[in-house]
Every structure is written in structure tokens, then in C-alpha cells.
Amino acid sequence: MTQVDYDSLIPNNVNLKEDRRLQRALESWQPKFIEWWKTLGPVAFQDNEVYLRTAVSVSQEGWANFGYVKMPEYRWGIFLTDPLAGKKISFGDHKGEDVWQEVPGEYRSDLRRLIVVQGDTEPASVEQQRQLCQSAPSLYDMRNLFQVNVEEGRHLWAMIYLLHGYFGRDGREEADELLQRHSGAQDNPRILGAFNEPVTDWLSFYFFTYFTDRDGKFQLASLKESAFDPLARTCEFMLKEEAHHMFVGATGIGRVVQRTVELMKEHDTDDVSKFGGINISTLQRYLNLHYTLSLDLFGAETST
């Protein structure tokens, strides 16, 4: 198993200390990330200790620690699953060849674009959800929100490592631009339309994590099959964390629907809003919106 260096400024299992140039580049990018987090991350509780899961290993067992930490001090790390000896490309024109440890020139632009688009979604969702901590329905929900947020931040770091490590000057410029675009910004919005939509209430958050994070799982599972092995190994580990994000959405919607049905039975009416519930018609509108926004992420001729 690859050794994890948790003593470095940036926790990692990619031997950053052996590549001083890359290490310096990432350490110089880190203050920009922290400034972005403080400016466009959660609008409150930045100075409070939050009980969070932090990735510390790629092992199948015991890959995370749980403890109290202030979010700006969270240890965002770079973790790739262990390489497989003799791994071959599974499909396509290069099927049966060794997977790529470096970026082939003919696919450089396409691979960079895939990584940039994936990377752009990670900080975008944090920006979309930054107001939610002020209206959390419970401490449990707030903690889940912050867990999702910090892990989206770690997923951004995963893409930043690939851009800095394998794409030279172009990659470094793209990495900087990931913090310059902002969700919903008039002049410099995020790349994909779904990540420019406001997520200002908790029902939107539940549907977002149910549908949009489910699309995220699909995209990561696809990238996990990439012939570019560092990308494949990066996304394989990201999938471990993504499962919790979908859990938050599924259980959140489940709780809302359950309460709606209980109130409908108790008061013998479809209009439960006056009893503190959410009407089925409202749930349907939210579902229609977030389902279609998420479908758009799969791409079409008029897709964003």
C-alpha cells in the first residue's frame, strides 16, 4: 500500500516531497484555496469546531478519521488508490495496451478539458450551498452539509494535483481559473449550468445531493475507467466519499416525504403546508427542476 505522508503541509500519498517543484507549486496554490474557502465557503461557523470525517488513507479499512476541526484548518489531501501492476486499457482504440502514466500528446487537450470540467463542479457546489448553514433544520443536517462541503473541497484538490502535475503551464493556469469562476456569476460563471443554479433552501439541497451528486457518481465511475491511470486512481478514491453525499440526499428527501404523508393522513388533506409540511405538488416541482438540470449534465447538442 502507498505510504501516506500526513506530516507535510499537504497530506498526500503521491510522494510530493520527491518532486520539490510540484510541491512548491501546490503549496503556493494552497493560500489561494484557503482564501477562496473563507470568502465563498460557508457564510458562518468558520471559527467553530465541527465533527468531520477526514481522509487519511486509501485502505479499504480505516481510510478516514473523525474528529473536531475548524473548517479552514481541515486537512485537504491528495490521495490516489494504489496502482495495479500490469494494468491494461479496457476498451477503445488502445484496448490491451498498458495504461498511461503520462498524458499522450494527441489526447492532452481532451484529458485536460475533462479534468477542468470535473474540477469546476467541486467548488461550484460549495458556493451554491454557502447560505444553507444559516437555516439548517437540525444539527445533524448542518454537520452533513459541512461534511459534503469539505469533501467537495478535497475533490477539487484531487483535480488540482492532476493539472499541476501533468499539464505544465496550461494546467497551472487552469487551476487558478477554477477559483476565479463563481457559481451564478454574471461575467464569469461556472462551466455547467446546473452549478450556476441557486441552492438556497434545504429541499433544493436534498434534491441536489440526490440527483446531481448521483450524476457526479456516474461521471467519476466513468473517469475511473480512464486509460490515464493517475486520473483513474484519483476518481476511484473520490467515489468512496461521494457515496455519503448521495446518502444525505436520499435520506433527506425520505424524511420530508414521510412527514408529508403522515400529515396528509393525520389531517385528511393534500394541503399540509398550513400544518408545517411540504405539499406533494411542491415536491414534484422541485423534483422536475433538479432531475432535468441533472439530466443536462449528461450532455446534448444544446447542453451547457
N, C-alpha and C positions, 0 to 999 in steps of 0.2 A: 504494500500500500504506500502511496506517495506521502512523504513526510510533510506535515503541516507546520509552517513557521508562524507561530502566533505571537512571537516577540517583536516582529517587525512592525513598522508604522502601519503597513497594510497587511493584515493576515493573508496568507496565501499558501498554496501547495504547488506553485509553479516555479519554485527556485528563483524568486525575484532577485535575491542577493547575489546570484551568479551573473545577472545581467544588470550591471550598475546603470547603464544608460536608460534602460526601460524603467528601472526602479526610480531613478530621479525624475523621469518624465511623469510617472504616475503619482509620485509624491508631490510634484508641483501642481498636478491637476486636483489633488485632494482638497486643498483650501477652497478652490472654486466650487467644488461639490458641497462642502460644508456651508459655504455662504449661500448657495442656492437652497439648501435644505432649510436654513434658518429663515430665508426670505420667502420661499414659496412652498415649504413643507407645512405641516400642521400649524394653524394660527395660534394655538395655545398649548400649554403643558410641555413646552420645550425644556423647561428647567425642572420638571418633575421626574422622579424616577418611575419608570414603567416596567412592569414584569414582561419581559420579552424573550423570545427564542432567538439564539444567535448560532449560526452555523460555525462549527469548529472542525469539521472533518467530513470526508466523503464516504466514510464507512457505512455499511448497511445497518450497523448497530451503534447507537450513541453518537449520531452525527451532529447533535446540537446541544447547547447548554441553555438552561433557563435561569434568569436572574433579573434583578432590578438594575436599570441603567437609564441615564438621561439620553434621550434620542440623539442629540448632536454628538454624543460620545459613543454611540453604537459602533461596534467593530465590523464595519462593512469589509468583507474579504473577497478574495478571488479563489474560487475552488473549481477544479475540473476533476471529473471521475478518472480513475486510473486508466492508463492506456492498455489496450489489449494487444498482445504480441501477435503479429501476423494478420492483423485485421484487414479485410478486403472491402472494396467498394461493392455495395449490394445490388446496384441496378444502374441502368443508363449506359451511355456510350463507353464508360470506363469500368463497367462491371468486371469484377475479378482482379482488378489491379489493386496495388497497395493504396490504402487511404493516404491522403495528402497531409504532410506535416507542415508544409509551406503553401502559400497561395499560388496556384498556377497563373501565369500572366494572362492567359486567354479568359480566365474566369474572375479576374481581380475585381473588375467593376461590378459584376453581378453579386459576388460574395460581399463586397463592401456595402452595397445597397441593402442586401438582406439584413446585415448586422446593424446598419444605421436605422432601418425601419423598426426592427425589433427593439433596439436600444431606445428609440424615441418614445415608445409606448410606456416605458417604465417610469420615468419622471413625470410623464404626462398624467398618469393616473393619480400620482401623489398630489399634483397641482389641482386636479379636478376635485379631489376629496378633502382639501385642506380645511374647509369650514366645518366639516361634519363633527369634529370633536366638541363643538360648542352646543350640540343638540343631541348627544348620544342618549339613547333610551335607557342604557344601563352601563355600569362599569365594565361588565363583560363585553358589551358591544364596542365600547371605546378601546379596550385592550385589543380586541380583534382588529379594529381599524388600524391601530398603530402597528400591529404585527404585519398586516398586509403592506402598510406604507414602507416600513424599514426593509422588508424583503424586496419590494419593487426597487428600492434604492440599491440593494445588493445586486439585483439583476442588471441594473444599469452598469454597475462596476464590472460585471462579467463581460458586457459588450465593450466597455471602455478598454479593458485589458486586450481584447482581440484587435481593436482598432489601433491602439498604440503599439502592440507587439508585432503585428503582421502587415500593416498597411502604411508604414512610414509617415511622411509628412501629411499626405492626404488623410490618413487615419487620425492623426492628431488634430487636424483642422475639423474633421467631422465630430470628434469627441467634444471639442469646445462648443460646436454648434448645438449639441444635444442639450446644453444648459442655456442656450440663447433663445431657442424656440420655447414658447409657453402655451399651455392649453388655453384655447379660446382667444388668443391674442389677435388683434386686428391685422397687424403688419407682419407678424412672424409666428403663425400658429404651428401646432404640431402637425405631423405629416398626414396622419389618418383621421378622418372625420369623426369617428366615434370617440376620439380622445380630445376633441375640442368641445364636446357637449358638456354642459354643466351637470355636476353631481352634487346637488346642494341639499338633498334630503335623504333620509335613511332608506326609504323604499327604493329610490334610484340606486343607492349603494348596493342593496341586496340584489337587485336585478343586474347591475353592472358586474358584480362578482359572480353571479350565476351564469350569465351569458358571455360577457366579454372576456372574463378570465377563462371560460371554457374554450373560447376561440384561442386564447393565449396558450392553453394546454395543447391544442391541436397544432398550433404553429411550432411550439417547442418540440413536440413529438416529431414533427416533420424535419426540423433542423437537426434533431438528434441523429437522423439518418444521413446527414451530410457526408460527402466524401472528404471534406475539410475536417480532419479529425479534431483539432482544438475546438472548433465550433460545436461539433457533435458531443464532445465530452463536457463542454460548458453547459449545453442545454439539458443534457441528461441529469445533471445535478439540480438545475433550476426546477425541473419537474417535481422534485421532492417538495419544494416549498410551495409550488403552485397548487398542490392538492388542498392545502389549508385554505387558500383563497376561495376556491370553489365551495368548500365546506361552509365558509362564512355565508356565501350567497344562498346555498341550498337550505341551510338551517334557518337563516333569517326569513326567507320567503315562507318556509314551512310554519314558522311561529306566527307570522302575520295571517296567513290563510287559516290556520287553526283557530285563531282568535276571532276572525271574521265569521267563520262557520258557527262557533259557539254562540256569538251574539245573535246571529240570524235565527238559531234555534230558540234561544232564550226569549227573544222579543218577537218572534214570528214575523220578521220583516226582512226585505232585501236592503233597506236603508239603515245601515248600522252606524253611519257617521255620527249621528247625534248621541250614540252610546259609547263613543270613543274608538270605534272600529273603522276599518277601511272597506269601502264598498267593493263588491266584485267588479263592477264596471270600472272603477278606478284602477284596480289591479290589472284588468285587461288592457287598459290604455298604457300603463307602464310596461307591461309585457310586450305589447305591439311595438313600442318605441325601441326598447333595448334589444329585442330579438332582431328587428330589421337593421339596427345600427351594427349589430354583431355580424349579421349575415354579410353586410357590406365589406367586412374585413377580409372575407374570402376572395374578394376581387370580382370585377366585372368591367365591361367597357366604360361604364360611367362611374366606376368606383373611385373613392378617394385614395 
